[in-house]
Amino acid sequence: MKNSKLQFKIKNYFFAVSVIFALLLIAVPVFAAEIYFKTDSTTVRPGDPLEVLVSLNTEKEDINAVEGTVLFPDDILKLENINEANSILTFWPEKPRVYDGNKIKFAGITPGGYQEKTGLLFSITFQAKKEGAGIIEIKDSRVLLNDGQGTPTDVKTPNFQFSIFKEAPISKSQILVSKEDKDQPEEFKPEIAQSPEMFEGKYFLVFATQDKGSGIDHYEVCEGSKKKCVIAESPYLLQNQELNQEIFVKAVDKSGNERVVTIPAQKPLPWYKNYFVIAILIIGLIIAGAILRKILWQRFIKSR
Amino acid sequence: MKSIIVTVFLILLALLSGSVYASIQEASTSLICGDGICSGSETCSTCPADCGTCPPSGGGGGGEAYIPPAPETKVIFSGRAYPKSTVTLLKDAQIAATTIAGVDANFQMSISGLSAGNYIFALYSEDKDGRRSSLLTFPVSVTAGATTNVSGIFIAPTIDVDKSEVKRGDNIAIFGQSAPQADIVISVSSEEEYFAKTISDRDGIYLHNVDTTILDYGVHYTKSKASIGNLLISSYGQVISFKVGTITVLKEIKPEISKGDLNNDNRVNLVDFSIAAYWYKRPSPPSSVDLNGDGKVDLVDFSIIAYFWTG
């Protein structure tokens, strides 16, 4: 009896040791990047805004590319705004945009790499619709190393839990008055380019800038005149392939501030094809002709 | 009467020549706000970045209060690159300024007219043989009206080898450029990482011969970093590879076209990003755009472009 009890204890002991040993062997990555959510408050009242910052902790890894899909419960949250202002991602193969009503896909790069703990990717502002609880999560995420090969690194994506109820305390985002954005978008230099790999080798325009306040809302391209503008995305196929007119590129932020950049005509018309020059010549010839006629008439009269 | 005719013709001639001159010169005149040139229709009110801030309006005699101009928002970068090298500053991945380092490799440059916010600045330099250093990035939070100093920058050395393949037992030369009289540490990957030390000369040039007897057959990677005293230490620069085999193949000593330079203009910038963006998630991209050769243009290809970025 005693022996069987002893054997039972020994077996339990070895089992416990084995379990602990197995748990130790399951290695949690030490250097895994993390895409996480940050907010002032996880509890809000119905009708209140809920601002969530999607951020990156590279955990000492040098990374230069991030992508993923944010999923949120659209039955209790209404998407109000997505803001890329002050993002560490400078260029976006896929700007964060909503699709299917409850998903925000994004993909961006930061040339030269980034190696910090609190890198803002973008912020999302929701409005709490009704009471309830939910989670915001990230799926299909990838974080790539700045190693010239695009090597992926491990990434953690903890969920963000929140709740909406009437008795929730007033959130800080309600108390703080948001600063009005009066600054123009950053200076930028659009470039005209050509490549056999796209647009059948035709000239196209590339442009990009940032806005540190409210974020870029859209760009407009005006070919020849500021009165003929279209909303455009880079790369933009130029309508005027002769490149003989000025091009104006306007960056507009979400507060309505604008910055306009002018690209002069790359192949201006020769003077003999310039209507203004021709008009001056014609007027000049008419005036000269009239004056000469008067002089000759006066000489004719005198000679008689 | 004659004077009237002469006057009219002179005016017409002036108008004509002005138009002709403008049409010829227009292509070379850069009328871009932010290019540092106050030209054409740019004024202090439409483009203060190029034309400066407008002076306060005159006080008159009525006791108007003088409002001093707002303090400038500025960031100053200083450090060491290579002797007389061109140092390029990127602001959010686009070229913002360039300068030439001194004979002692010291450089300083500033950028002003910024808005308050978070920026990613990056610096790189080019050595005497046209080799570019790796990008050194600095996330900076800029406060309105304040000057931020980023000092103690030490751009990593450039690196190259004289052979793409070396017969085991022969020497391979690893060389490049850094600041003058800097301590250079060269790392060569092998079964165990192999380290060598040397000192750059007064022109910042360094060279070290590695006896490949100590290396295994196969591909190896090498990189270098520099230090001056214990105060200034650079990070490791770009990594390059060479092979230890049974034959020796000399490498042409000229800068290679960067991977990511999709339009072959010797730069990796927004144009190359845009070409890749055009083919993003589209079927059958050209092989020149599909940088990792996996049959598609996705985040990996953009990561490669980001690594070789020059602005």
Interface residues (C-beta under 8 A of the other chain):
Chain A: N64 A65 E67 A85 N86 I88 T90 F91 P93 E94 A107 I109 T110 P111 G112 G113 Y114 E116 G119 L120 R142 L144 L145 N146 D147 G148 Q149 G150 D183 Q184 E186 E187 F188 K189 E191 A193 Q194 S195 E197 M198 F199 F204 V206 F207 A208 Q210 K212 G213 S234 P235 R259 V260 V261 T262 I263 P264 A265 Q266 K267 P268 L269 P270 W271 N274 F276 V277 I280 L281 I283 G284 I287 A288 I291 I295
Chain B: M1 I4 I5 V8 F9 L12 L15 L16 S19 V20 S23 I24 E26 A27 T29 S30 L31 I32 C33 G34 D35 G40 A49 L90 K91 D92 A93 Q94 G113 S115 A116 G117 N118 Y119 I120 A122 L135 L136 T137 P139 V239 K259 L262 N263 L270 V271 F273 S274 I275 A276 A277 Y278 W279 Y280 P286 S288 V289 N292 L299 V300 D301 F302 S303 I304 I305 A306 Y307 F308 W309 G311
